[in-house]
Each structure stands twice: as structure tokens, then as C-alpha cells.
Amino acid sequence: MLTEEVLRLVLQEEVGPRLDSLEGRFDSLGQQVKEGFEAVDQRFKELLKALEGVVDEKFPVIGQRSGGSPATGRIAAKGS
């Protein structure tokens, strides 16, 4: 019984605060990773949009003859 009580106190006084601290750190790191991915995603979308503009400017006929998208160079499926 005494051993259980001692272990409970050690866990409560020593391990508990450390676990709380680690949990807070992981939450913070998770938020930073999420924000980083969102920033990369936003930048990728901006670069893709800029690239589409360059493709439209340099190669305006890509995809237009077949009814596809000039911005992406995609060719429309036959019969559509």
C-alpha cells in the first residue's frame, strides 16, 4: 500500500508536470507544422498561377485548338 502511494505521489509530482510540458510542446510543434504546410500550399498556388500566366503568354495556342485549357495545356477529350 505504501509503495502504491509513493508511486502515485511521484507520478503526480514529477511525471505529471513533465508530461504536461511535453504535451504543450507537441501541440506547439503541431501548430507550427500546420502553419508551415499552409504557407507552402499558398506559395505553391501562387507559383502555379504565375506559371499558368507565363504559359498563356508564351504559348497561347496550347490547348485552344482542341478546346482544352490554355492555362494548363490540358487537351479536351474527344467528343466533349
C-alpha positions, 0 to 999 in steps of 0.5 A, a space after each residue: 500500500 505504501 509503495 502504491 502511494 509513493 508511486 502515485 505521489 511521484 507520478 503526480 509530482 514529477 511525471 505529471 508536470 513533465 508530461 504536461 510540458 511535453 504535451 504543450 510542446 507537441 501541440 506547439 510543434 503541431 501548430 507550427 507544422 500546420 502553419 508551415 504546410 499552409 504557407 507552402 500550399 499558398 506559395 505553391 498556388 501562387 507559383 502555379 498561377 504565375 506559371 499558368 500566366 507565363 504559359 498563356 503568354 508564351 504559348 497561347 495556342 496550347 490547348 485552344 485548338 482542341 478546346 482544352 485549357 490554355 492555362 494548363 495545356 490540358 487537351 479536351 477529350 474527344 467528343 466533349 
